[in-house]
Amino acid sequence: MANFYENEKTYVQANGTDSDVVWAVDDVTRLAAGDASDNAGVSSLNFDAMGTVVPAVGTVFTIDAMFDVHPETKVAYQHLKQLTITSVGAIATNQAVISFSPTLYVAGAKQNISSSDGTFAILENEATIQHGAASASLQQNLMYHKDAFTFVTADLPIMDDAIRCVRRVQDGLSIRCWQGSDIRNDELLLRLDILYGSKALRPEWACRISN
């Protein structure tokens, strides 16, 4: 029930070179039970036992004891929640602040992880494992519903003082074609303009398959 396409330009994720790919969550006491952050969401955590090499942005990792949940029922799945590194703070004495996506919610309507005590405190000193071996180059294949993303173009204005300025729409793409002369340099100029935008409307309907 899927259409398959081949593309030679799919992104390749390069993992960090550190052979020690196990870190530990550190200093989660600020997220103890009753802390507003449990409902507000967390997008970065402190880690120790990092080694000396900064992990690569884009690396996927999991944290022990942090399970994914069903988006509606909030019942915990059997697999751990996968996170993607978006930035890494400076490493000092094997410690670093790692920011990741998606933002984690352990309670409330946006809950997307499950912990045994319903707070982030359970993550203290839990091991973290990255996906793939050190220095691995992982091809990032994509699988998604056709409505997960959208691409739109806007109609650009037709210039009143231009003799040859037209707009054409083909396959949903709106392109303006404008032709004019340059009397100073004796040239005939032609330009094609497009105003476009793209957005992930439903990112939960898409995934990347690393191999």
Backbone torsions as a table, in degrees:
resi	resn	phi	psi	omega
1	MET	NA	35.0	-179.6
2	ALA	-141.8	152.5	172.7
3	ASN	-99.7	132.2	-176.9
4	PHE	-111.1	135.0	179.1
5	TYR	-130.4	148.1	178.1
6	GLU	-108.0	135.0	179.6
7	ASN	-140.7	127.2	-177.4
8	GLU	-81.2	-1.6	-175.7
9	LYS	-112.2	19.8	176.7
10	THR	-64.8	147.9	-173.9
11	TYR	-68.9	143.5	175.6
12	VAL	-114.4	121.6	179.1
13	GLN	-91.8	124.0	178.7
14	ALA	-100.8	117.7	176.7
15	ASN	-72.0	162.4	176.9
16	GLY	-64.2	166.5	-174.9
17	THR	-90.1	-6.4	-177.0
18	ASP	-70.8	126.1	179.3
19	SER	-72.3	-18.5	177.8
20	ASP	-89.2	97.0	-174.4
21	VAL	-100.7	14.8	178.5
22	VAL	-109.3	122.1	176.4
23	TRP	-115.1	178.7	177.0
24	ALA	-133.7	138.0	175.7
25	VAL	-69.2	137.5	-174.2
26	ASP	-133.5	145.7	173.1
27	ASP	59.0	59.1	176.9
28	VAL	-101.0	4.1	-177.3
29	THR	-61.4	-26.0	178.1
30	ARG	-67.3	-12.4	179.6
31	LEU	-108.6	36.2	-178.4
32	ALA	-70.2	172.1	-178.4
33	ALA	-55.9	136.4	179.4
34	GLY	92.0	-13.7	177.5
35	ASP	-69.0	138.5	-178.8
36	ALA	-62.4	-23.3	-178.1
37	SER	-64.4	-22.7	178.7
38	ASP	-60.4	-34.1	178.5
39	ASN	-97.3	-26.4	-176.8
40	ALA	-74.5	-25.6	179.2
41	GLY	100.6	150.5	-177.8
42	VAL	-130.1	130.4	179.4
43	SER	-122.4	7.6	174.6
44	SER	-153.7	149.7	179.4
45	LEU	-141.3	156.6	173.4
46	ASN	-85.6	140.7	178.6
47	PHE	-131.3	148.4	171.4
48	ASP	-127.3	-174.8	-174.4
49	ALA	56.3	39.5	-173.9
50	MET	-83.0	-18.8	-170.3
51	GLY	80.7	-156.6	-175.2
52	THR	-114.8	-3.3	-177.2
53	VAL	-107.2	131.1	179.2
54	VAL	-71.2	127.4	177.2
55	PRO	-64.7	149.7	-174.2
56	ALA	-78.0	139.9	172.8
57	VAL	-63.5	136.3	-176.2
58	GLY	99.8	-11.4	179.1
59	THR	-68.3	138.5	176.9
60	VAL	-95.1	136.7	179.3
61	PHE	-145.4	164.3	176.8
62	THR	-129.0	158.4	177.1
63	ILE	-119.9	129.3	178.8
64	ASP	-56.3	143.8	176.6
65	ALA	75.4	5.7	178.7
66	MET	-116.0	98.8	-173.2
67	PHE	-97.9	149.2	173.9
68	ASP	-71.1	158.7	-179.6
69	VAL	-130.4	159.9	174.2
70	HIS	-66.7	133.3	-174.4
71	PRO	-63.7	-23.1	-178.9
72	GLU	-101.3	-53.1	-174.4
73	THR	-82.4	-19.2	-177.1
74	LYS	66.1	15.7	176.0
75	VAL	-75.5	135.8	-176.3
76	ALA	-68.6	136.4	171.8
77	TYR	-81.1	176.7	178.1
78	GLN	-87.2	-10.3	-178.2
79	HIS	-104.6	154.2	-179.6
80	LEU	-75.2	154.6	178.2
81	LYS	-72.9	128.3	178.2
82	GLN	-90.9	135.3	179.5
83	LEU	-123.8	152.8	179.7
84	THR	-119.2	127.2	-178.8
85	ILE	-69.2	127.8	177.2
86	THR	-106.2	-27.1	175.4
87	SER	-163.2	157.4	-179.4
88	VAL	-132.0	126.2	175.7
89	GLY	-74.6	167.9	-177.7
90	ALA	-60.7	135.8	178.9
91	ILE	-83.2	128.2	177.3
92	ALA	-135.2	123.4	-177.0
93	THR	47.7	50.0	175.6
94	ASN	66.0	20.2	179.2
95	GLN	-120.0	151.6	178.6
96	ALA	-159.3	154.2	171.5
97	VAL	-98.8	119.4	-178.5
98	ILE	-109.8	127.0	173.3
99	SER	-96.6	147.6	-173.3
100	PHE	-148.9	170.6	176.6
101	SER	-134.7	141.3	3.0
102	PRO	-81.9	168.5	172.4
103	THR	-64.3	138.9	-175.7
104	LEU	-95.7	135.4	174.6
105	TYR	-128.3	125.6	-177.2
106	VAL	-100.0	-6.7	-179.4
107	ALA	-154.3	168.8	176.7
108	GLY	85.4	-173.9	-175.5
109	ALA	-66.5	-26.8	-178.2
110	LYS	-93.2	8.7	-176.7
111	GLN	-51.0	127.5	178.0
112	ASN	-132.2	5.6	172.9
113	ILE	-138.1	162.9	178.7
114	SER	-125.2	133.5	173.5
115	SER	-129.5	155.9	-172.3
116	SER	-65.2	-29.5	-178.2
117	ASP	-108.3	5.6	177.3
118	GLY	76.2	12.9	178.0
119	THR	-134.1	173.9	176.3
120	PHE	-79.8	-14.4	-174.4
121	ALA	-59.6	-27.3	-178.1
122	ILE	-64.1	-17.9	-176.8
123	LEU	-79.8	-9.8	-178.7
124	GLU	-53.9	123.0	176.6
125	ASN	68.8	11.7	176.0
126	GLU	-74.7	146.4	-177.9
127	ALA	-75.7	148.7	179.4
128	THR	-123.6	130.9	-176.8
129	ILE	-126.2	129.9	178.3
130	GLN	-83.6	153.9	177.2
131	HIS	-80.4	127.5	179.3
132	GLY	89.9	157.6	-177.4
133	ALA	-77.7	165.1	175.8
134	ALA	-60.0	138.8	178.7
135	SER	65.9	10.3	180.0
136	ALA	-71.6	143.7	174.5
137	SER	-107.3	111.4	-172.4
138	LEU	-108.7	120.0	177.5
139	GLN	-70.4	129.4	-175.5
140	GLN	-100.4	89.6	175.5
141	ASN	-80.8	153.0	-177.8
142	LEU	-118.2	141.1	171.2
143	MET	-136.4	126.9	-172.8
144	TYR	-157.2	155.8	171.5
145	HIS	-73.1	146.1	-175.3
146	LYS	-62.6	-20.2	179.8
147	ASP	-96.2	7.5	179.6
148	ALA	-69.8	-33.1	-178.1
149	PHE	-124.6	159.0	175.0
150	THR	-139.2	150.1	177.1
151	PHE	-133.3	126.6	-176.3
152	VAL	-129.6	153.3	172.6
153	THR	-128.0	150.5	-179.5
154	ALA	-112.0	149.4	178.0
155	ASP	-74.0	118.8	175.4
156	LEU	-79.9	150.5	-176.0
157	PRO	-69.3	148.7	173.1
158	ILE	-88.3	123.5	-176.2
159	MET	-73.9	129.2	-175.5
160	ASP	-67.2	-31.8	-175.9
161	ASP	-90.8	4.9	-179.8
162	ALA	-97.9	128.1	180.0
163	ILE	-73.8	-40.3	-178.1
164	ARG	-118.1	84.1	177.4
165	CYS	-141.4	111.0	-176.4
166	VAL	-130.6	162.6	178.1
167	ARG	-127.8	133.4	-179.7
168	ARG	-128.5	143.6	177.1
169	VAL	-118.6	123.3	-179.5
170	GLN	-138.1	125.1	179.9
171	ASP	53.8	36.8	178.3
172	GLY	83.8	-3.0	178.9
173	LEU	-97.8	123.7	178.2
174	SER	-100.4	117.3	-176.1
175	ILE	-126.7	133.8	176.1
176	ARG	-100.3	130.2	178.1
177	CYS	-111.1	124.2	-174.2
178	TRP	-132.3	122.0	-179.4
179	GLN	-119.6	137.0	179.9
180	GLY	-159.3	164.0	-177.4
181	SER	-102.3	152.7	174.9
182	ASP	-114.5	100.1	-173.8
183	ILE	-68.3	-28.1	-177.5
184	ARG	-69.6	-41.5	-175.6
185	ASN	-106.7	4.9	178.5
186	ASP	54.7	53.8	-179.7
187	GLU	-127.0	150.1	171.8
188	LEU	-105.3	114.9	-173.3
189	LEU	-101.8	146.3	177.1
190	LEU	-139.0	130.2	177.2
191	ARG	-131.6	145.5	175.1
192	LEU	-117.1	127.5	-177.0
193	ASP	-123.3	141.2	176.1
194	ILE	-141.4	137.0	175.7
195	LEU	-113.4	117.0	-171.6
196	TYR	-136.7	166.4	175.8
197	GLY	-156.8	153.4	178.2
198	SER	-136.8	154.2	-178.7
199	LYS	-158.1	144.4	172.0
200	ALA	-86.2	99.2	-177.1
201	LEU	-71.9	-40.1	-178.3
202	ARG	-134.4	78.3	-176.9
203	PRO	-62.2	-22.0	178.9
204	GLU	-70.8	-11.0	178.0
205	TRP	-92.8	10.8	-178.5
206	ALA	-134.7	153.1	175.7
207	CYS	-149.6	159.2	173.6
208	ARG	-109.9	143.0	-177.9
209	ILE	-113.7	108.5	-175.5
210	SER	-91.4	135.0	175.2
211	ASN	-151.2	NA	NA
